[in-house]
Amino acid sequence: MKRLLILSSVLLFVFGIVGSVGAVTISYENSLSGDGTLATPYSWAIVETFDSTLLWSWAGSGQIVQGALSGKYAAPYNNDLMAAPDATNYVTVPDPDGGSSGSYTATGLGGPYNYFGIFWGSVDPYNRLSFYKAGVEVATFTGTSITSPNAASGNQTAPSTNLYVNFFDLPVFDSFSMSSSQFAFEADNIAVGVNPVPEPATMLLLGSGLVGLAGFGRKKLFKK
């Protein structure tokens, strides 16, 4: 009986590890795009670069810009692979020609998806990124939550506030919104996709190992 209890505990522990994959994970891996900006390193992702025809429908208070406008917006700064500001088109929220707060929403993404990547410039605590499924909010992040333990200070050149951010295992979403209560939330090379899942062979191997472990425990239990 004792061996069976130990075996059961092992099985529950293993399945508990597998089940914990559902939590959102944030990482900062990136690649250098052809135009010298930080981008997602994942080839399976779909990327909005803002440099040609827009992939998605955008609505609200935002604008596609280049360069910088004092007191209104500044280009995301690439510290990782080349020390220079983004010289290409990027999005800033709110619209610099309007009020000092607002949101910009992207729809028509396809999907649904559970991966999101963004080249986030001069991250501020009042920047907010929200995800929706069928119009219902399923997740939200502020500038503070993605830079911790560093401060979301809005520094326009610091590596800690100009970085490519990857969100894995998000609740499935089909639209997202960028919002800011002050000038500004700047971003480029926004990516969406579906996280690759473990290969069936890997899961089969895990299952076979667990079955073998169970058989071994049973054999040892009844052996005299």
N, C-alpha and C positions, 0 to 999 in steps of 0.2 A: 504493500500500500504506500509506504514511504517513497519508493522509487516512482510510483505512478504520480504522486503529488509533485515530485521534483520534475518529472517529465512534463506534466501539465504546465508547471510554472515556466519552463523553458519555452514551450510552444506559445504560451500567452505573451511572453517577452518578445519573441521573434515576430509574431503577428502584430504586436504593438508597435514595433519599429517600422514595419511596412506601412501601417495605418497612419503614421505620423507625417507622411509626405504631404498631406493636404495643406499644411501651413504655408503662408506666403513667405518666400525667401527673397531677400534683396542682395544683389551683388553688383560689382563695378567693373566687370570685364568689358573690354571694348576693342575695336579695331580702327584703323585709319582708313577713312573712305577715300575715294579717288580725288576729292576736292580738298583733302587735308583736314577734314573735321572728324570728330569722334563719332563712331557709329556702332551699331550692334555687331558682335562677332559671329552671330548665328545666321547661317545661310538660309535657313528655313523661314526666317521672319520676313514680313512685308514692311517696307520702309517708306514713310512720307518724308521727302527731302525738302519740299517747298521750292525746289529749283525749276520745276516745269509745271505741267498740268497737275493740279492737286488730285490725289488718289481718292480722298474722302470729301464729304460735304461738311463745311465749317460754318457755324452760325454763332452770332453773339458779338461781344466786344473784344476784338483781337485784330492784328494786322500782320501781314507778311512784310518784313523789312530787311534792310542790310545796314551794316555799320552800327553807329551809335548816335543817340540823340540825348544830350545832357539833361539829366533829371527825368528822362522818360524810359530809355532802354539802352542796353549794351549787349553786344554780341557775346554768346558763350565763348569762353576762353579755353583753348586746348593746351593744357599743361603736360599731358601724358606722353604725347608723341611728337609734338612740335609746339613750341611756346609762341602762340599767335592767336588772335581773336578769329572767330568764324567770319570769313569774308564772303560767304554765300548767303542766300536767302534763309531766314529763320522766322519763327513766329514770336510775337510779343503780345502779352495780355496784361492790362486792358489795352484797348485801342488808344494810342497816344493822342489822337485827335478828339477823344471824348473825355469822360470823367476819369478819375484816378483809381477806380475799381471796376471790376467786371469779370465776365467769364466767357470762354470760347469753347464751343462744343463740337466734337467730331462725330458724325454719324455716317452710315453707309459703309462701314468697315468690312462687311462680310462677316465671317466668323460663325459662331462666337469663339472667342480666344481666351487663353489663360496666361499668356506671356505679354509683357509690355516693356519696351525699352525707350529711353529718352536721354538725349544730350541736354542736360539741364544746366543753364547758365546762371551765375551769380545768385545761388539759391538763397531765398529769403524765408523767414518764418511765416510770413503772410501769403506765401504761394501754396496753393492747394490743388491736388490732382485727384479727381474722383472718377470712379468706374460705374457703369450702369448696365443692367440687363433688362430689356423691354421697358425702359424708362425708370426702373427701380435702382437706387444706389446700392451697390454690393460691396464697395470698398472705397476708402479715401485715405490720402496721405498728405501731410504737410511738409514744407521744406525742413522743418525741425526733425521730423520722424525719419527722413532719409539721410541726414548728415550726421546724426548722433553717433559718437559722443562729441564730434566737432560742432561748433556753433553755425547755424544758418545765418550768417552775418551779411549776406548780400555782396561779399567781396567780389569784384569783377574780374580778378585774375588768379585768386588762390585756388590750388588744386582741390581743397576740401569743399569748395562751393561751385566748382565748375567741373562736372564729372558726368560720365555716362552711367545711368542707373538702370539696372535690369530687375524686373519684378517677375518672379516665377510662382506658379501655382496660385495665381489669383482666382477668386471666384469668377466663373465664366462671365464675360462681358461682351457687349456688342456696340458700345459707344463709350466715350470718355469726355471729361471736361477739365479744362485748365482754368483756374480762377485766381484772382489776386485782389487784395483790398488796398494795395498801393502799387505804384509803378516799381517793378514790373515782374512778370513771369516770362522768361525767355527760354526757348527750346528749339532744337533742330533734330533731324534724323530720328523721328519718332517711329518705333517699330511695334508691330503686333504679330502674334503667332500662337501656335499651340505647342506647349512643352512636349518634347519627345518623351514617350513612356518607356518603361523597361521592356526589353525584347521578350517575346513569348518564351524563348529558349531559357532566358535567365529565370523567369518565373517558374518554368517547368523544373529547372534544376533545383530551385529552392523548395518546390513542392516535393520533389523526389527525396531530397535530403531530409525533410521533415517526416515523410513516410518511413524512410529508413531508420530514423531516430526512434520513431514510435515502435517499429518492429523490434529494434534492438532492446528497448526498454521492456517490452512484453516478454521477450525471450529470457532476459536476465531475471525477470520477476518470477517466472514459473520454473526456472532451472533449479533442480535439487542438488 
